[in-house]
Amino acid sequence: GTQELVQRTLSLATQDSDNPDLRDRGYIYWRLLSTDPAAAKAVVLAEKPLITEETDQLDPTLLDELICNIGTMAA
């Protein structure tokens, strides 16, 4: 059922993934589900902000410069 699917998905994310961000997110959701399922439901079903593309509002020269330098950014 649904519980088995969630467990399998979180297991794959935390144990079989090479992506550290995916692993971390899997552990966060796993911990949240195991400690407070109602809070997990509230997090997952919370209203998300609308993602918009604002590149058309930037000066094209500035946008080109930002894109050229994106590789120099650090986390």
N, C-alpha and C positions, 0 to 999 in steps of 0.2 A: 504494500500500500504506500501511502504518502510518506509515512514515517521512514520506511525502508529506503525510499528514494532520496529523502533528505539526508539520511545517514550515509548512504553510498556516495552522494554528491560531496558531502563534507569530507568524507574519507579520501576521495580522489583529490580534492583540493588540498588537503593538509598532508597527505602522505605520498601522493604520486606526482605532484606538480613541481616543476623546476622553477616556477615563477614565485619569488618571495612575497610579492604583493598578494597574489592569489592565496598562498598558504596562510598569510597573516589574516586575511579577510575570512578564510575558512575557520581559523581558530577563534576569531572574534564571534562569528555567528554560532559556532558550536558551543562556546562558553555561554553566550547569551541564551541560547535555547535550553541548555542544561540547567541554568540557574533561574531563569524567569521567562517562561514561554510567552506570557502576556506582553512583556516588554519587547521580546523578539518580534511578536506580531505587530506591535505598534511601530517599531523601527522599519520593518519591511513594508508595511502598508501606509507609512506616513506620506503625506503629500510632498512630492519632489518639486524643486524649482524648475521652471521651464529653461531649457538650454537653448540659447539663441546664438546665432553667428553674427558677430559684430564687425567682421573684417571690412565690410563695405563702408563703415563709418570712419575708418582710419585713412590717413593720407597714404596714397599708394607708395610714395618714396619711403616713408617711415615703415610701412608694412614690409617692403622688400628688405630693408635694413634689419628689421627684427627677425625675419625668416632666415636671413643669411647668418645671423649670430645665435640662432637657437641652439646650436651644438655646443656653445660655450657655457650654457647654463648648467649649474650643479643643483642637485636635489636639496 
